[in-house]
Amino acid sequence: MCIVAFAWKAHPRWKMVAIGNRDELHARPAESLHRWETYDHLLAGRDAIAGGTWLGVSEEGRFAVVTNLYGFGAPQPERASRGDLLRDFLAGHGRYADLASTQYADFNPFNLITVEGDQAIIHSSRPRQESIVLEPGVHGLSNGPVDSPWPKSPHLNAQLDAWLAADRDHPEQLLDSLSDPRTFEPETVSSPPGPTELEPQHSAIFIRNPAYGTRCSTVVAIDQAGGGMILERRFAPSGEAIGESKLSFSWPNST
């Protein structure tokens, strides 16, 4: 994902609401949101090349979403896939299932939000490895550092906050907030920026570009009783919607 707004214990009804867009090369193959055969408690899309995912939930009570982090050099293809972190954490098995013992320097730069049980944590791999427990409220990630978000990130946070304040019942409505094509001029993007050829058109919440753009929008909502839904809307290189998947799931009730 390249932008995420994340509400944690910010509403009497909703334990967690996450909304975000995945920006990627349209030519990179991916499987749409589905329940994985290898781990039937895991619901996520899958990168068809590396085998990991960018966002997912587990019915064992876990959630994870990752964004690339710009400003620390070009990606190094020999490094481990960031999607493997999410796959193993969500599955509860594999080399990276225990994030506390994982060396984030083994991966290209990233930001990561995880939920397990009754705790939400934001992780960052640069400029140093750190993990911070999140307080109740609305938080955001984009391609900038956690303490220096790109301007599109606070805007999306505000959209999610407004939806919660309106006490609405249908998380699907949040897809509208993810379709905003407005851009920011390069000088308004928080330092460090991404590759110059991706700015300013790639500083929008929704990126319409035939080569590299928004591939899918996702909404995840989990109520206080553990009832959850995950909705994914997919887009063609033209920016037109081409498919949608919605799955229901349940989390263990920790209240």
Beta strands, then each sheet from edge to edge (+ up, - down):
strand 1: 3-8
strand 2: 14-25
strand 3: 30-35
strand 4: 42-47
strand 5: 55-58
strand 6: 62-68
strand 7: 110-116
strand 8: 119-124
strand 9: 130-133
strand 10: 137-141
strand 11: 212-223
strand 12: 227-235
strand 13: 241-250
sheet 1: 10+ 1- 2+ 11- 12+ 13-
sheet 2: 3+ 4- 5+ 6- 7+ 8- 9+
end
